[in-house]
């Protein structure tokens, strides 16, 4: 009923976990049946280890959270030598990668073109250091260049994660599809800010951060719907999914799979609950497959 296949990756269910919200998967073994997941988009990996941002890095909002972790991670070498061997046989490992230049993405794609990695996900919502702070994800030409470079350096499916902080999400989506993206995931976090009214200073050490959680779901559903109208590659929808009903909205909007993010912090078992809820929903509609509702919004 829920089995599916995306970019040649066979998935037990179309429910994945979003990068940065589920560690490297193994941290959740005591709470979640990892075998039931379509895959785990693991914590973002960069060429060199990163300590992340200083100061406060997470703050709750009325319907979600703001974060400015700063891509803290052990680096690709440690990931390949110590972490991947532990997790590669437990679930589909989708590695989220980030770089400061186009060349960084190419090198990471090449290094991660190994057994045990099911796909790579390009985090293009980060500053392009060489080009004076351009955000890859908000520039169609830059997004396409990163995508094409990654594709040239790997035999793995390339998923491109889109930033919602743009005027026209479909322009970026078309650009990365034309550049060879095998799949598109969206949305990444919205840019937000919180100010402490007692100190008159920003709460977060980085001043601004990424807004995620329930508050962003309507924006995410809208953008998934818009992108589904203009691309042919599969879409992984994410942004504020907390229940099976939330997930159904994304499927109806055109997503072939969904990723659960911030909700994992509040309820470590939420993905399994969503899977159970989806099965009940399909049965209640007398449907045999999740594929029967993809893009069926009227």
Secondary structure, 3 states (H helix, E strand, C coil): CCCEEECCEEECCCEEECCCCCCCCHHHCCCCCHHHCCEEEEEEECCCCECCCCCCCEEEECCEEEECCCCCECCHHHHHHHHHHHHCCCCCEEEEECCCCHHHHHHHHHHCCCCCCCEEEEECCCEEHHHCCEEHHHCHHHHHHHHHHHHHCCCCEEEEECCCCCCCHHHHHHHHHHCCCCEEEECCCEEEECEECCCCEECCCCCEEEEECHHHHHHHHHHHHHHHCCCCCEEEEECCCCCHHHHHHHHHHCCCEEEECCHHHHCCCHHHHHHHHHHHHHHHCCCCCHHHHCCCCC
